[in-house]
Amino acid sequence: MTQADWKAVADFLQLAAAPTFAIMALLTCVFGSGSPDAICSIASTSPLTGMVPMYLLMSAFHAAPWLKLIVRRRSGAYRSN
């Protein structure tokens, strides 16, 4: 594989992370059977416990490549007009 091929693979993986985590959050929310530490009374006091918030945060943290792509395309569109 050439260096350009590896860059294309890396770009794809960067763009795949955020939607993958968002889908995992949705599936965990819909099909999840609840938190395994639900027995502990302290665990249910924070809304940030569990897998769904973790996947949503991971999706947000991996959104940078999408934002860069959107900005790059919009700035290119304005230059061509």
N, C-alpha and C positions, 0 to 999 in steps of 0.2 A: 504494500500500500504506500502511496505517496504521501507527502506531508499535507497536501490539499485534501486527500481522502480522510486523514486523521482529523483535520480541522473540521470537516463536514460532520464526522461522527461526534466530535466534541460539541459542536454547535447544536446538533440534534439532542444530545443528552442534556444539555443545559436547558433547552426548551421543553424537554419532556418532564423535568422534575416537578415544576409547579402544578401542571394538570394532574400528574400522577398522585401527588399528595392531596389535591382537592378531591379527586375521585375516592381515594382511600378514606378521607374524612367523611364523605357522603355515605360510602358503603358501611363504615363503622357506625355511623349514626343510625342508618336504616336497619342494618342487620346485626348490630352489636347487641350482646346480651347484657350489657352493663359493665360497670367497672368491677374487676375482681377484688378490689379493696373496699367494696361498698359496706362491708361489715364494720369497718372502722368509722366511727362517727366524725372524726376530724376530716377524713377524706372528702366528705360530701359538703363541707362548708365553703370550699372555693370553686368557682365556676371554671377555673383553669385546670382542673384535674381531669384526667382521662385521656383517651387517645384522640378523640375528635378535636379538642383544642390544640393538641400537639400537632396533628396533621395540618390544621388550618394555619398555625404559625409557621410550620415548615413550608407550606405553600406560599405564604406571604414572603418569607425570607428568600425563596427561590424565584421570585417574580422579576428580579432585576433583568435577566436576559430578555424577557417579554417586553419590559418597559423600554429597554434599549432598542429592540427591534421596532417597536411602535414609533419611537422618536425618530429613528433613522429613516423609516418609511415616510413619515409625515414631513420631515425636513427635505427629503428628496422630492416629494410631491410638490412642495411649495416652490422649490427651485426650478422645476420644469415648467411651471405656469408663468 
